[in-house]
Amino acid sequence: MASQLITHRGAVRISKSQLYDIPAPPATTTFRPVKHSDLVNLLTDHLRERHFLITKEEYAVQNQGLLLFGVIDFAKRQSDVHTASIGFSTSNNKSLSLRIMTAARVCVCDNLMMSGSSIIIKRKHTKGLNIGTALSEGLDRYEAELVSFNRTIETWQRAFLTDEEAKSLLLDGFKAGALPLKLFHPITSGVFKTPVISLWSVHNACTTAFKELAPRPQFDYTMKLGRFLDGNPERTVDGDDRAGGEEAEYYAADALV
């Protein structure tokens, strides 16, 4: 699972091309509205300049187009085993601050909830703000953190488990509330149908089962699962006795802003 755009409070999903039809209101001495299509183009241009491949874009507007919500998934290569995301929300009527967030998982909802980890921009007013510079600096931070995240995935892929270890891990996960009991059967069947079990295959089996949940609990349980796997007791990885890898920044920090 990558990004989620949830619309259940009146927002209407629209295509990227439809954003061009929404004008920005006139600027004032204290408020400089940014046309929605200009903001989106700035985001996608910065990603492409860094050679990211955009894999998904979703947008929604509210209050006659004055509020904009969006998520953009991207990866370094088509073959990447995971994607990262940018989530953002903004308004052109001063009712909502401009918020842009990057993470391995982001969730944006029209009830003004945003979940993720790395906040690039959070500004009530855009006057005097160079969005391009702020976005570039935020993506610099994200790319530095991405190295740690990739190490975590590689470590999970090499953290092999016996059937008994996998059973114990799942039991601990259900007890800790990182896994929903209602999905006991799809999770366990998914984990044990693979010939070789690793922390990564457990993660994938669980997130596949999570797709049966509604969007918000699906996102919440994915975050809980990542934190749970990061906090596992030491397990053997390629013959070394060490913890399950460096801390995964995007799982450990769940910022609600």
N, C-alpha and C positions, 0 to 999 in steps of 0.2 A: 504494500500500500504506500502511495506517496501522498499527494495533496488531497484535500477534501474542501469543496465549496458547498456549504449547506445553505439552502434558501427555504426558510419556513416562516419568515416574519414579513412577507410582502415583497421581497426582492424578486426581480424577474431576470432570468438568464438571457443573455444576448450574445451574439457573435462578436468577434473582434471588429469586423467590418462595420457593424452597427454603431460602434463607439464613435466613429467619425461623424455621425449625424447628430451627436449630442454637443451643443455649444457650451462654452464656459461663460458664466456670467461676467459682466464688466468688472474690471479690477478697481480697487479703492486704494486709498493711501496706506491702509493697514492690512489689506488682504489681496493677495494675488492668486486668483484661481488658476488652476492648471487644467487644460482641456484633457478629458479622460484618455482620448486617443494619443495625445502627446506623451502622457505619463507611461502608458503601456508601451509605446514605441521606444521610449527611453530605456525601459526595463529590458525589453527583448534585444535592443541594439547592444546594450552593455554585455548581455550574456553571449551574444554571437561574436562580439569583439574578443571575448575570452575563449572562443572556440568551444563553447558549450552547445550541445545539441538540444533544442527545445522539443520536448516530446508531447506536451499537452498544455493547452491554455483554456481556462474557463473564466467567464466574467458574468457579473450580475449587477443590476442597477436598482435603485429604490428612490422614492420621493421625486418622481418625474425626472429621473436621471441625475439628480444632484448628488446622490451617494453611489459610490462604486466599490465593488468587492471583486477580488480576483485571485487566482492561483495559477502559477506557471511551473510546470515540471521540466527539469533539464538534467542532462548527463554529459559527461566528458566524451563518451563514445557510445555508439549504438549497442555495443556488446556489454556495457556496464550492467552489473547484477543489481544495481539499485539506482534510483534517481533521487535528486534533491529537488527542493521546491522553493519558490518565492511566494509568499502570501502577502496581500496588501489590502488596505481599505482606506478610503479617502472621501471627502465631501467637498462640494463647491458652495456650501451654504453655512460654513463655520460650525456645523453641528458635530463634526467628527474630525479628529486629528488625522493627519497623514501618517499611516503606520505601514512600514515595510519590514518584513521578517524573512529570514532564510533559515532553512533547517532541512534535515533529512526527511522530516515529516512535518507538514503544517496543516492547520485546520482553520478555515475562515468561515464565519457564520454571519448572516445578516442580523443576528441579535447582538452584534458588536463583539462577540467572543473571537479571540485569535489565540491559537496555541502553536508553539514552536520553540525556538531556542535563541537564535541570534537576531536581535533587533537592529536593523540597519538605520532606520529613520523613525522617529516619533516626534512629530511637530504639529502643534495646533494651527500654526499659521505658516504659509509658504513664502511670505514676504522676506526677502533677504536670504532665502535658502537656495543654495546651489544643489539641486537634487542630483544632478549628474555626479558631482564630486562626492557627495554623501553616499550615493549608491556604489561608486567605485571603491571607496574606502571600506564599505561594508562587505563587498564581495572579496576584497583582499583578505579580510578577517575570516570570511567563510572558507576561502580556499586553503588558508593555513590550517583551519580546524578540520577540513576534509581529510587531511593526511591522517589524523588520529582516528577519524571515523573509519577510513578504509582499513587501517591496521586492525581495528576491532572486528570488522567483517572477516578479514583474512584469518584472524585468530579463531573466531567461531567456526570457520570452515575446517580448521585443523584440530578442533577440540572434539575428538571422537568419543562416543559413549557406548558402553555396553547396554544391553537391554535392561539390566537391573538398574544401572545408573540413570537411564532415561526414565524408567518408571518412578524412581525416587525423585528425580527432577520435576516431573509432572505433578507428582503428589504435593511436593513443596510449593509448586506454582499455584495449584488450586487452593491450598491452605493459606497462602499469602495473599490471595485475592488478585493475583496477576493473571489468572485464567478464569473465565466464567464457567461455573458448574454446568450450565445449560448446554455447553458445547463439549462436554466430557467425551462423548462418543466420537464426534468428528475429529477432535484434536488427537485423541489417542490412536484412532485408526490411521490418521494421516502420518503421525510420527513413526509408527511401526510398520508401515507399508514400504518404507525405504530400506534397501539392503544394508546400507551403512548409515548409522545415526551419528549426527554431530550437533553441536549447539546451533549451527546455521540451519540444518535440516529441521530441527525442532522449531526454530523461529519461523521458518517458512510454512511448516505444517500448521502452526498456531495462527499465523496471520491469514492463511487461506481459510481456515475455519471461521475467523473473525468476520469474514465477508457476509456471514449470515446475520450479523448484528446491524442495527441502525447506525447511521454514520457517526454520531457523536460517541456512543459506547465503543464502536469499532476503533475509533481514533484513541480513545482513552485506554483501552486494553492493549493496543499496540505500544503505547508509551510505557504502560506498566510492565509489559513483557520485556521490553528492552532494558528497563532499569533492573528487573528481576534477574535477567541473564547476566548483566554486568556485575551484579552483587553476589554471584555464585561463589561457594567455597572453592578453593584451589582444585583444579583438575589437571590431569596429565595432558600436555599439548606437545605432540611430536617428541615425546621422551623427556621433555623438560617439566619439572614441577613448578608451575607458576600460575598466577591468577589468570582469569579468562581474558587477558588483553588490557590495553590501556582504556581508560574511561571513555565511553562513547558520549561525546559532548551533546549530541542531538537527542539522545535518549535520557541522559541524566538531568538535563535542564528542561523543564516544562514551564515556560513562561506564559502566564495569562495576563494580558495587558489590556 
